[in-house]
Amino acid sequence: MENLKHFLAFHHGSLRQRAVKVSGSILAATFLLIGATAIEAHGAVDSAAEELHIFGSVCAPVETHRGLDITWQTTTATEENHVMYGRDPSFGSVAQATAGTEHTARIEHLTSGATIHYRVYARRVSTGETVQSGTCTVTLDGTDRAAPRFTGLHAGAPTANTMEITVATNEPTELLISLTSPSPTGATPVPEATITRPATAQTTHHIALTGLLPEVDYVVRIDAMDHAGNSVTLTPDVTFRTLHETVL
């Protein structure tokens, strides 16, 4: 009888240990399942987050008059973008670029025939992630293909016989001025007068129109030409009407 009690006690203890082992295995399996699910979810988030990269025609800038237009793209939007550039790989100057995923920067006031080294840089403010390109090298061919630009215009008050106009351009130019009058039918037509001013190219031009007829509508067309032969027309034309001539 005593042996039977020991056997039952031993058997009952074995069952309890096995039950604990089984329940522990289920619990461990549950933890493993939850952990695996969490890892898979985390991996899905990471794979969905696109890494920041630069691509596009970084080292193929568009050369303009004494300048370079540099464009590139990033895989995600970046807020801080610029170009580091200089006459050697140490750079030394910075040109700011546009934000977003399409970026443009302009390097100006370069010397014809100069060799420029540059590198583009982009940064996401929200994450602090940064990326930059390799160093690009370009030599300006020295050919001026850009037309000049009008940067200022001031038309004075006309008199019965005169009119003064001041125009400014972004580079030295010569002006070709054409003066016509769209007088109504029946009025005495005013012949077209063409004047080239000044003989020496400059950036600020003072134009004095004299010998005009009183009470006549005039149209002034102004063309500017730079040293390379590039030209541009001021738009719109300058129009005015001369005053009534006072007889003393």
C-alpha positions in Angstrom: 0.0 0.0 0.0 2.8 2.4 0.9 4.5 1.6 -2.5 1.3 2.5 -4.3 1.1 5.9 -2.6 4.7 6.6 -3.7 4.0 5.6 -7.2 0.9 7.8 -7.4 2.7 10.8 -6.0 5.6 10.3 -8.4 3.2 9.9 -11.4 1.2 13.0 -10.3 4.4 15.1 -10.1 5.5 13.9 -13.6 2.2 15.0 -15.0 2.5 18.4 -13.4 6.0 18.9 -14.8 4.9 17.8 -18.3 1.9 20.2 -18.1 4.3 23.0 -17.1 6.6 22.1 -20.0 3.7 22.0 -22.5 2.2 25.3 -21.3 5.7 26.8 -21.4 6.2 25.6 -24.9 2.8 27.2 -25.9 3.8 30.4 -24.2 7.2 30.4 -25.9 5.6 29.7 -29.2 3.2 32.5 -28.7 6.1 34.9 -27.9 8.0 33.7 -30.9 4.9 34.2 -33.1 4.3 37.7 -31.8 8.0 38.6 -32.1 8.1 37.3 -35.7 5.0 39.3 -36.6 6.6 42.4 -35.0 9.8 41.9 -37.0 7.9 41.4 -40.2 5.9 44.5 -39.6 9.0 46.5 -38.9 10.7 45.2 -42.0 7.7 46.2 -44.1 7.9 49.8 -42.7 11.6 50.0 -43.5 11.2 48.7 -47.0 8.5 51.2 -47.6 10.7 54.1 -46.6 12.5 55.2 -49.8 16.2 56.0 -49.4 17.5 59.4 -50.4 19.5 59.3 -53.6 20.7 61.9 -56.2 20.2 61.1 -59.9 19.8 63.0 -63.2 22.1 65.1 -65.3 24.3 66.4 -62.5 27.5 66.6 -64.5 25.8 67.9 -67.7 25.1 71.5 -66.9 23.6 74.0 -69.4 26.1 76.7 -70.3 24.7 80.2 -70.6 26.4 83.6 -70.8 29.2 83.5 -68.1 27.2 80.9 -66.1 26.0 77.4 -65.6 22.5 76.0 -65.0 22.8 72.8 -63.0 19.8 70.5 -62.5 19.3 67.2 -60.7 16.6 65.1 -58.9 16.3 63.3 -55.6 14.3 60.2 -54.9 12.4 62.0 -52.0 11.8 65.7 -51.4 14.6 67.6 -49.8 14.5 71.1 -48.2 18.1 72.1 -48.1 19.9 72.0 -51.5 23.0 73.7 -52.9 26.0 73.4 -55.2 29.5 73.7 -53.9 31.8 75.0 -56.6 35.2 76.6 -57.3 38.2 76.8 -59.6 39.7 73.7 -57.9 38.3 70.6 -56.0 38.3 72.5 -52.7 35.4 74.5 -54.0 35.0 77.7 -51.8 31.7 79.0 -53.1 28.0 77.9 -52.7 25.0 78.4 -55.0 21.6 77.7 -53.5 19.2 75.4 -55.2 15.4 74.8 -55.3 13.6 72.5 -52.8 11.4 69.5 -53.6 12.5 66.6 -55.9 13.5 68.7 -58.9 16.4 70.9 -58.2 18.0 73.8 -60.1 20.9 76.0 -59.2 22.7 78.7 -61.2 26.4 79.6 -61.0 26.9 83.1 -62.4 29.7 85.6 -63.2 32.1 83.0 -64.5 35.0 83.7 -66.9 34.9 82.4 -70.4 37.1 79.4 -70.8 37.3 78.8 -67.0 37.3 75.3 -65.6 34.8 74.8 -62.7 34.7 72.0 -60.2 31.4 71.4 -58.4 29.3 69.0 -56.3 25.6 69.0 -55.5 24.2 68.5 -52.0 20.7 67.6 -50.6 19.3 67.2 -47.1 15.9 66.2 -45.6 15.2 68.4 -42.7 12.7 66.0 -41.1 15.1 63.0 -40.9 18.5 64.8 -41.1 19.4 62.5 -44.0 22.0 64.0 -46.4 23.4 63.0 -49.7 25.9 64.5 -52.2 27.1 63.7 -55.6 30.6 63.1 -56.8 32.7 66.0 -58.1 31.9 67.2 -61.6 34.3 69.2 -63.8 33.3 71.4 -66.7 35.2 73.9 -68.8 33.3 76.8 -70.3 33.8 76.9 -74.1 34.0 80.7 -74.0 31.2 81.3 -76.6 28.6 83.8 -75.7 25.2 82.5 -76.8 23.0 84.4 -74.4 21.1 87.5 -75.5 21.3 90.6 -73.3 18.5 91.5 -71.0 16.8 94.9 -70.3 17.0 95.6 -66.6 15.5 99.1 -66.4 13.4 101.6 -68.3 12.5 105.2 -67.6 10.5 107.3 -70.1 10.4 111.0 -69.3 7.7 113.5 -70.0 7.4 114.5 -73.7 7.4 118.1 -74.9 6.1 119.3 -78.2 9.4 118.4 -80.0 11.4 116.2 -77.7 11.4 113.0 -75.6 14.0 111.4 -73.3 14.2 107.7 -72.5 16.7 105.8 -70.3 17.2 102.1 -70.6 19.6 99.7 -68.8 20.9 96.3 -69.8 22.6 93.5 -67.9 25.7 93.7 -70.1 27.3 96.3 -72.4 25.2 96.7 -75.5 24.7 98.9 -78.5 21.2 100.2 -79.2 19.2 100.3 -82.4 16.3 102.7 -82.1 13.4 102.9 -84.6 10.9 105.7 -84.3 7.6 105.6 -86.1 4.2 107.2 -85.9 0.9 105.4 -86.3 -1.0 108.6 -87.1 -4.6 108.2 -88.2 -5.5 108.3 -91.9 -5.5 111.9 -93.2 -2.9 113.1 -90.9 0.6 113.9 -92.1 2.7 110.7 -91.8 5.9 110.8 -89.9 8.7 108.9 -91.7 10.5 106.2 -89.8 13.8 107.3 -88.3 16.4 104.7 -87.2 19.2 105.8 -84.9 22.1 103.7 -83.5 23.1 104.8 -80.0 25.7 104.8 -78.6 28.8 104.0 -80.7 30.5 102.6 -77.6 28.7 99.6 -75.9 27.5 100.4 -72.3 24.9 99.2 -69.8 23.0 102.5 -69.2 21.7 104.3 -72.3 20.2 107.9 -72.3 18.2 108.4 -75.5 17.2 112.0 -76.5 14.7 112.2 -79.3 14.6 115.6 -80.9 12.9 117.3 -83.9 9.6 115.7 -83.2 6.3 117.1 -84.4 3.8 118.4 -81.9 0.6 116.5 -81.1 1.8 113.3 -82.7 1.7 109.7 -81.4 5.0 108.0 -81.6 6.2 104.4 -81.2 9.8 103.7 -80.2 11.3 100.2 -80.8 14.5 99.5 -79.0 16.9 96.7 -79.9 20.0 95.9 -77.9 23.0 93.9 -79.2 26.0 92.7 -77.2 29.6 92.2 -78.3 28.9 88.6 -79.6 26.0 89.7 -81.8 23.3 88.4 -79.6 20.3 90.8 -79.7 17.0 91.3 -77.9 14.0 93.7 -78.4 12.4 95.7 -75.6 8.8 94.6 -75.1 6.5 96.3 -75.2 7.5 99.3 -77.4 7.6 102.7 -75.8 4.7 104.9 -76.9 4.0 108.5 -76.2 2.3 111.6 -77.6 4.0 114.9 -78.0 2.4 118.0 -76.5 0.7 121.0 -78.2 3.2 123.5 -79.4 2.8 126.8 -77.5 3.1 129.9 -79.8 4.5 132.9 -78.0 
